[in-house]
Amino acid sequence: MSLYDLYDLLCCARRRLHPDLAGRVLPVTLKRYSRIFEQFTEFASTVDIPANYSQQEAIEHAIELFRDTEQLSKTLHQRVVTATDFFFRSTRVTSNVVVRLSRVTC
């Protein structure tokens, strides 16, 4: 997956959110998810992703780099993972990333 493809994929996921899905969370939660996901998307546009990564591996790699580069707290890291999971209903990225989160000391 190329850098351009990942950025385009992330931008598209937020823009194409179905209103029914948006209605499943409180407006304040949607705002928090959107804000952190937008920051993550901007960061992901600068990340070098290996070409042989699948979509899920590329997103997980970008989340890990975002966590390390931005020195996110455990709470903000969990919010990035949850927001990514929310906007990508077809791809569950939380499974591997949350396991790695348990090894993080903040």
C-alpha positions as a Markdown table, in Angstrom:
| # | Residue | x | y | z |
|---|---|---|---|---|
| 1 | Met | 0.0 | 0.0 | 0.0 |
| 2 | Ser | 1.5 | 3.3 | -1.0 |
| 3 | Leu | 1.5 | 6.5 | 1.1 |
| 4 | Tyr | -1.0 | 8.1 | -1.2 |
| 5 | Asp | -3.4 | 5.2 | -1.0 |
| 6 | Leu | -3.3 | 5.2 | 2.8 |
| 7 | Tyr | -3.9 | 8.9 | 3.0 |
| 8 | Asp | -6.7 | 8.7 | 0.5 |
| 9 | Leu | -8.3 | 5.8 | 2.3 |
| 10 | Leu | -8.2 | 7.6 | 5.7 |
| 11 | Cys | -9.7 | 10.8 | 4.3 |
| 12 | Cys | -12.4 | 8.8 | 2.5 |
| 13 | Ala | -13.4 | 6.9 | 5.6 |
| 14 | Arg | -14.3 | 10.0 | 7.6 |
| 15 | Arg | -16.0 | 11.8 | 4.7 |
| 16 | Arg | -18.2 | 8.8 | 3.8 |
| 17 | Leu | -19.5 | 8.1 | 7.3 |
| 18 | His | -23.1 | 7.0 | 7.1 |
| 19 | Pro | -25.5 | 9.1 | 9.2 |
| 20 | Asp | -26.8 | 5.9 | 10.9 |
| 21 | Leu | -23.3 | 5.1 | 12.1 |
| 22 | Ala | -22.8 | 8.7 | 13.3 |
| 23 | Gly | -26.0 | 8.4 | 15.3 |
| 24 | Arg | -24.7 | 5.4 | 17.3 |
| 25 | Val | -22.5 | 7.7 | 19.4 |
| 26 | Leu | -23.1 | 10.9 | 21.2 |
| 27 | Pro | -22.3 | 14.1 | 19.3 |
| 28 | Val | -19.5 | 15.0 | 21.7 |
| 29 | Thr | -18.0 | 11.5 | 21.1 |
| 30 | Leu | -18.2 | 11.9 | 17.3 |
| 31 | Lys | -16.5 | 15.3 | 17.7 |
| 32 | Arg | -13.7 | 13.7 | 19.7 |
| 33 | Tyr | -13.3 | 10.8 | 17.3 |
| 34 | Ser | -13.3 | 13.2 | 14.3 |
| 35 | Arg | -10.7 | 15.5 | 15.9 |
| 36 | Ile | -8.2 | 12.8 | 16.8 |
| 37 | Phe | -8.8 | 10.9 | 13.5 |
| 38 | Glu | -8.1 | 14.1 | 11.5 |
| 39 | Gln | -4.8 | 14.6 | 13.4 |
| 40 | Phe | -4.0 | 10.9 | 12.7 |
| 41 | Thr | -4.8 | 11.3 | 9.0 |
| 42 | Glu | -2.6 | 14.3 | 8.7 |
| 43 | Phe | 0.2 | 12.4 | 10.4 |
| 44 | Ala | -0.3 | 9.4 | 8.2 |
| 45 | Ser | 0.2 | 11.5 | 5.1 |
| 46 | Thr | 3.8 | 11.9 | 6.1 |
| 47 | Val | 4.6 | 8.3 | 7.1 |
| 48 | Asp | 6.6 | 5.9 | 5.1 |
| 49 | Ile | 4.6 | 2.7 | 4.8 |
| 50 | Pro | 6.3 | -0.5 | 3.4 |
| 51 | Ala | 4.7 | -1.3 | 0.0 |
| 52 | Asn | 4.1 | -5.0 | 0.9 |
| 53 | Tyr | 1.8 | -4.1 | 3.9 |
| 54 | Ser | -1.9 | -4.9 | 3.7 |
| 55 | Gln | -4.5 | -2.2 | 4.5 |
| 56 | Gln | -4.8 | -3.3 | 8.1 |
| 57 | Glu | -1.0 | -3.6 | 8.6 |
| 58 | Ala | -0.5 | -0.1 | 7.1 |
| 59 | Ile | -3.1 | 1.4 | 9.4 |
| 60 | Glu | -1.7 | -0.4 | 12.5 |
| 61 | His | 1.8 | 0.7 | 11.6 |
| 62 | Ala | 0.7 | 4.3 | 11.2 |
| 63 | Ile | -1.1 | 4.2 | 14.6 |
| 64 | Glu | 2.0 | 2.9 | 16.3 |
| 65 | Leu | 4.2 | 5.5 | 14.6 |
| 66 | Phe | 1.7 | 8.2 | 15.6 |
| 67 | Arg | 1.7 | 7.0 | 19.2 |
| 68 | Asp | 5.5 | 7.0 | 19.4 |
| 69 | Thr | 6.1 | 10.3 | 17.5 |
| 70 | Glu | 3.4 | 12.3 | 19.2 |
| 71 | Gln | 4.1 | 10.7 | 22.6 |
| 72 | Leu | 0.4 | 10.1 | 23.1 |
| 73 | Ser | -1.0 | 9.2 | 26.5 |
| 74 | Lys | -2.6 | 5.9 | 27.0 |
| 75 | Thr | -6.0 | 7.6 | 26.8 |
| 76 | Leu | -5.3 | 9.4 | 23.5 |
| 77 | His | -3.8 | 6.3 | 22.0 |
| 78 | Gln | -6.9 | 4.3 | 22.9 |
| 79 | Arg | -9.0 | 7.1 | 21.4 |
| 80 | Val | -7.1 | 6.9 | 18.1 |
| 81 | Val | -7.6 | 3.1 | 18.0 |
| 82 | Thr | -11.3 | 3.5 | 18.8 |
| 83 | Ala | -11.8 | 6.3 | 16.3 |
| 84 | Thr | -10.1 | 4.3 | 13.6 |
| 85 | Asp | -12.2 | 1.3 | 14.4 |
| 86 | Phe | -15.3 | 3.5 | 14.3 |
| 87 | Phe | -14.5 | 5.0 | 10.9 |
| 88 | Phe | -13.4 | 1.7 | 9.4 |
| 89 | Arg | -16.3 | -0.6 | 10.2 |
| 90 | Ser | -15.1 | -3.2 | 7.7 |
| 91 | Thr | -11.5 | -3.4 | 9.1 |
| 92 | Arg | -11.0 | -4.1 | 12.8 |
| 93 | Val | -7.7 | -2.6 | 13.6 |
| 94 | Thr | -8.1 | -2.7 | 17.3 |
| 95 | Ser | -7.2 | -6.4 | 17.9 |
| 96 | Asn | -3.5 | -6.2 | 17.3 |
| 97 | Val | -2.9 | -2.6 | 18.4 |
| 98 | Val | -4.7 | -2.9 | 21.7 |
| 99 | Val | -2.5 | -6.0 | 22.6 |
| 100 | Arg | 0.6 | -3.9 | 21.9 |
| 101 | Leu | -0.9 | -1.1 | 24.0 |
| 102 | Ser | -0.7 | -3.2 | 27.1 |
| 103 | Arg | 3.0 | -3.2 | 26.7 |
| 104 | Val | 3.2 | 0.6 | 26.6 |
| 105 | Thr | 4.2 | 2.4 | 29.7 |
| 106 | Cys | 3.1 | 6.0 | 29.9 |
